[in-house]
């Protein structure tokens, strides 16, 4: 063996063993050639583990720990970041293959851990059941995980053909990038909520309602909700009325309802954006108690993944909340339990799957869209028992000019059928108007429709619904409620109010409210502050509609396991002798709070004080400890210690905190008390 080896070396160096006396330069040359031979004969693995890399080892350990924590905590925003990290790792693998012609073992392990970890996370925490989550994620991870395994065995597959190994390794690394990108764009973000459950109290309360039923002759309820309509956008609320001028927008149907019933001068939304406001209407609770702090976006994978907004929910709702939680008690659930037939026609915007669906929240029937009309996808579905079928596709709804006609026909069809049954009905009609983009049947040009025409067309179609109620003989037995979810977006008139949608000034929160119910005392005169209108001036909020509707249905017992922030307006509406309406000091609430994106920004509260004339009066004050300006020219500015006397200054134009520091201090204390309450018991669970 020694001889063969020596012979081989002699041949390689061009020398025989007898030439051992050659000079130093020849020996040096022989050693260099020998080193090259040794290097060429070394088997070099594609997955390299010989070279140590502290950075890659640390990256691998962090990725492994990250996956473990995500599995334990179950937050979908963490899972989304994990998938993004696997995409980044696939790019690093491609760079390594391209320039170093191999992958470090730590980098390979990191990719497998992140991708396989995503499969485990979504399968363990998926909101739609193990089978569906597992199957969907297996489909997304099968190819990249399979490609990773093939990479590990490239040396065995291409033992002698290094060129083939090189080509295949580049193709596989590109495949990892494409698959990881596809996973990121197509992954399901639906994971189970990680909030404290109130399901037991939910079930017990509704069971009690089923056993007790409703009072005899309970009214039908027609609830009409506008989307982004301003305080002064209908003629009976027009700011021009005070000057004796003709209103810009004419709404005779709504004007007639106001004349026959009541309108509220100081009615507020509980949020300056739609989803939290709608939560408050349905539950009688501030939306922060349901972890619903902002607008709900679609969770479905869009046909246009780059335009999809489904990534927004995980990063604005940190507890995997994708809508109104199933253990919340909605007015629809209570009425349904009491024997009402319930339906939602129009916009939902409180979740698009599972427990969040309308027919899993107390509605027997749903026809409309889960989303806002500027979202992708935007389609219309018919839903019964948690199962939906599409009736108008996203492509159908690119032109929304027939929306009011379609929804009104569906509403009228439902009312016509429900009115012929013995049990009362609850029809929740949520028009998408006048949210942008605006459409109506009256076309003005090829790009957009008139805001004015949109509202006037809606009012005209609403007139057909009112006439139907009369024709069916149920108009007098129907409680009709009309309001808007929040202040205006691009267009719309707030009157003299400050701010607009998405601000906590009154322009974002103050909305019209009209209520009519002929077979009650609602139509009895209560105030003469506006000619020919019964106007209620005390401050109220849309969270009050939950207990009010229930009381009209004969349900006075509210849930006892949770805080209900709303107060029934029943006594106020039925007040015929002026006990409440004509009392200037009467208030429904001790305080009202203004919340934006889960942050309690302001508080409104009646305060008794001595004015500059020396008289003791009670006025409504509104206070912000700090609030961002609504003026785009100074958008970086934050107002601090702002106090407004809403009774004297409803436009919130003048800060009087320096004039009344004690009042500012009182409201600041009230504001912080409520913040602490939400922090310590966010869901409002009554123990």
Secondary structure as the mmCIF struct_conf table of DSSP 4:
data_model
#
loop_
_struct_conf.conf_type_id
_struct_conf.id
_struct_conf.beg_label_comp_id
_struct_conf.beg_label_asym_id
_struct_conf.beg_label_seq_id
_struct_conf.end_label_comp_id
_struct_conf.end_label_asym_id
_struct_conf.end_label_seq_id
HELX_RH_AL_P HELX_RH_AL_P1 UNK A 2 UNK A 13
TURN_TY1_P TURN_TY1_P1 UNK A 14 UNK A 14
HELX_RH_3T_P HELX_RH_3T_P1 UNK A 17 UNK A 19
TURN_TY1_P TURN_TY1_P2 UNK A 20 UNK A 21
HELX_RH_AL_P HELX_RH_AL_P2 UNK A 24 UNK A 40
TURN_TY1_P TURN_TY1_P3 UNK A 41 UNK A 41
BEND BEND1 UNK A 42 UNK A 42
BEND BEND2 UNK A 46 UNK A 46
STRN STRN1 UNK A 47 UNK A 48
BEND BEND3 UNK A 50 UNK A 51
HELX_RH_AL_P HELX_RH_AL_P3 UNK A 54 UNK A 73
HELX_RH_AL_P HELX_RH_AL_P4 UNK A 76 UNK A 100
BEND BEND4 UNK A 101 UNK A 102
STRN STRN2 UNK A 103 UNK A 104
HELX_RH_AL_P HELX_RH_AL_P5 UNK A 105 UNK A 125
STRN STRN3 UNK A 126 UNK A 126
TURN_TY1_P TURN_TY1_P4 UNK A 127 UNK A 128
HELX_RH_AL_P HELX_RH_AL_P6 UNK A 130 UNK A 152
TURN_TY1_P TURN_TY1_P5 UNK A 153 UNK A 153
HELX_RH_AL_P HELX_RH_AL_P7 UNK A 154 UNK A 157
TURN_TY1_P TURN_TY1_P6 UNK A 158 UNK A 158
BEND BEND5 UNK A 159 UNK A 160
HELX_RH_AL_P HELX_RH_AL_P8 UNK A 162 UNK A 186
STRN STRN4 UNK A 191 UNK A 191
BEND BEND6 UNK A 195 UNK A 195
HELX_RH_AL_P HELX_RH_AL_P9 UNK A 199 UNK A 212
TURN_TY1_P TURN_TY1_P7 UNK A 216 UNK A 217
HELX_LH_PP_P HELX_LH_PP_P1 UNK A 218 UNK A 219
STRN STRN5 UNK A 220 UNK A 226
BEND BEND7 UNK A 227 UNK A 228
TURN_TY1_P TURN_TY1_P8 UNK A 231 UNK A 232
BEND BEND8 UNK A 234 UNK A 234
HELX_RH_3T_P HELX_RH_3T_P2 UNK A 235 UNK A 237
HELX_RH_3T_P HELX_RH_3T_P3 UNK A 239 UNK A 243
TURN_TY1_P TURN_TY1_P9 UNK A 244 UNK A 244
HELX_LH_PP_P HELX_LH_PP_P2 UNK A 245 UNK A 247
BEND BEND9 UNK A 248 UNK A 249
HELX_RH_AL_P HELX_RH_AL_P10 UNK A 252 UNK A 260
BEND BEND10 UNK A 261 UNK A 261
STRN STRN6 UNK A 262 UNK A 264
BEND BEND11 UNK A 265 UNK A 266
STRN STRN7 UNK A 267 UNK A 268
BEND BEND12 UNK A 270 UNK A 270
STRN STRN8 UNK A 271 UNK A 271
BEND BEND13 UNK A 272 UNK A 273
HELX_RH_AL_P HELX_RH_AL_P11 UNK A 274 UNK A 283
BEND BEND14 UNK A 284 UNK A 285
HELX_RH_3T_P HELX_RH_3T_P4 UNK A 287 UNK A 290
TURN_TY1_P TURN_TY1_P10 UNK A 291 UNK A 291
BEND BEND15 UNK A 294 UNK A 294
BEND BEND16 UNK A 300 UNK A 300
HELX_LH_PP_P HELX_LH_PP_P3 UNK A 301 UNK A 302
BEND BEND17 UNK A 303 UNK A 304
HELX_RH_3T_P HELX_RH_3T_P5 UNK A 305 UNK A 307
TURN_TY1_P TURN_TY1_P11 UNK A 310 UNK A 310
HELX_RH_AL_P HELX_RH_AL_P12 UNK A 311 UNK A 316
TURN_TY1_P TURN_TY1_P12 UNK A 318 UNK A 319
BEND BEND18 UNK A 323 UNK A 324
TURN_TY1_P TURN_TY1_P13 UNK A 326 UNK A 327
BEND BEND19 UNK A 328 UNK A 328
HELX_RH_AL_P HELX_RH_AL_P13 UNK A 331 UNK A 337
TURN_TY1_P TURN_TY1_P14 UNK A 338 UNK A 339
STRN STRN9 UNK A 341 UNK A 347
BEND BEND20 UNK A 350 UNK A 350
BEND BEND21 UNK A 352 UNK A 353
HELX_RH_3T_P HELX_RH_3T_P6 UNK A 354 UNK A 356
BEND BEND22 UNK A 357 UNK A 357
HELX_RH_3T_P HELX_RH_3T_P7 UNK A 358 UNK A 360
TURN_TY1_P TURN_TY1_P15 UNK A 361 UNK A 362
BEND BEND23 UNK A 364 UNK A 364
STRN STRN10 UNK A 365 UNK A 369
BEND BEND24 UNK A 370 UNK A 371
TURN_TY1_P TURN_TY1_P16 UNK A 373 UNK A 374
BEND BEND25 UNK A 375 UNK A 377
STRN STRN11 UNK A 380 UNK A 384
TURN_TY1_P TURN_TY1_P17 UNK A 385 UNK A 386
STRN STRN12 UNK A 387 UNK A 392
TURN_TY1_P TURN_TY1_P18 UNK A 394 UNK A 395
HELX_RH_3T_P HELX_RH_3T_P8 UNK A 396 UNK A 398
BEND BEND26 UNK A 399 UNK A 399
TURN_TY1_P TURN_TY1_P19 UNK A 401 UNK A 402
HELX_RH_AL_P HELX_RH_AL_P14 UNK A 403 UNK A 418
TURN_TY1_P TURN_TY1_P20 UNK A 419 UNK A 420
BEND BEND27 UNK A 421 UNK A 423
STRN STRN13 UNK A 425 UNK A 430
TURN_TY1_P TURN_TY1_P21 UNK A 433 UNK A 434
BEND BEND28 UNK A 435 UNK A 437
HELX_LH_PP_P HELX_LH_PP_P4 UNK A 438 UNK A 438
BEND BEND29 UNK A 441 UNK A 442
BEND BEND30 UNK A 445 UNK A 447
HELX_RH_AL_P HELX_RH_AL_P15 UNK A 451 UNK A 471
TURN_TY1_P TURN_TY1_P22 UNK A 472 UNK A 473
BEND BEND31 UNK A 475 UNK A 475
TURN_TY1_P TURN_TY1_P23 UNK A 476 UNK A 477
STRN STRN14 UNK A 478 UNK A 484
BEND BEND32 UNK A 485 UNK A 486
BEND BEND33 UNK A 489 UNK A 491
TURN_TY1_P TURN_TY1_P24 UNK A 495 UNK A 496
TURN_TY1_P TURN_TY1_P25 UNK A 501 UNK A 502
BEND BEND34 UNK A 503 UNK A 505
HELX_RH_AL_P HELX_RH_AL_P16 UNK A 506 UNK A 509
STRN STRN15 UNK A 510 UNK A 510
STRN STRN16 UNK A 513 UNK A 516
TURN_TY1_P TURN_TY1_P26 UNK A 518 UNK A 519
BEND BEND35 UNK A 520 UNK A 521
TURN_TY1_P TURN_TY1_P27 UNK A 522 UNK A 523
BEND BEND36 UNK A 524 UNK A 524
BEND BEND37 UNK A 529 UNK A 529
STRN STRN17 UNK A 530 UNK A 530
TURN_TY1_P TURN_TY1_P28 UNK A 531 UNK A 532
STRN STRN18 UNK A 533 UNK A 533
STRN STRN19 UNK A 535 UNK A 536
BEND BEND38 UNK A 538 UNK A 538
STRN STRN20 UNK A 540 UNK A 541
TURN_TY1_P TURN_TY1_P29 UNK A 542 UNK A 543
HELX_RH_AL_P HELX_RH_AL_P17 UNK A 544 UNK A 552
TURN_TY1_P TURN_TY1_P30 UNK A 553 UNK A 554
HELX_LH_PP_P HELX_LH_PP_P5 UNK A 557 UNK A 559
BEND BEND39 UNK A 560 UNK A 561
STRN STRN21 UNK A 562 UNK A 562
HELX_RH_AL_P HELX_RH_AL_P18 UNK A 570 UNK A 573
TURN_TY1_P TURN_TY1_P31 UNK A 574 UNK A 574
BEND BEND40 UNK A 576 UNK A 578
TURN_TY1_P TURN_TY1_P32 UNK A 579 UNK A 582
TURN_TY1_P TURN_TY1_P33 UNK A 584 UNK A 585
BEND BEND41 UNK A 588 UNK A 588
BEND BEND42 UNK A 590 UNK A 590
STRN STRN22 UNK A 592 UNK A 596
TURN_TY1_P TURN_TY1_P34 UNK A 597 UNK A 598
STRN STRN23 UNK A 599 UNK A 610
TURN_TY1_P TURN_TY1_P35 UNK A 612 UNK A 613
BEND BEND43 UNK A 614 UNK A 614
STRN STRN24 UNK A 616 UNK A 628
BEND BEND44 UNK A 630 UNK A 630
HELX_RH_3T_P HELX_RH_3T_P9 UNK A 632 UNK A 634
TURN_TY1_P TURN_TY1_P36 UNK A 635 UNK A 636
STRN STRN25 UNK A 638 UNK A 645
TURN_TY1_P TURN_TY1_P37 UNK A 646 UNK A 648
TURN_TY1_P TURN_TY1_P38 UNK A 650 UNK A 651
TURN_TY1_P TURN_TY1_P39 UNK A 657 UNK A 659
HELX_RH_AL_P HELX_RH_AL_P19 UNK A 661 UNK A 680
BEND BEND45 UNK A 681 UNK A 681
TURN_TY1_P TURN_TY1_P40 UNK A 682 UNK A 683
STRN STRN26 UNK A 685 UNK A 685
#
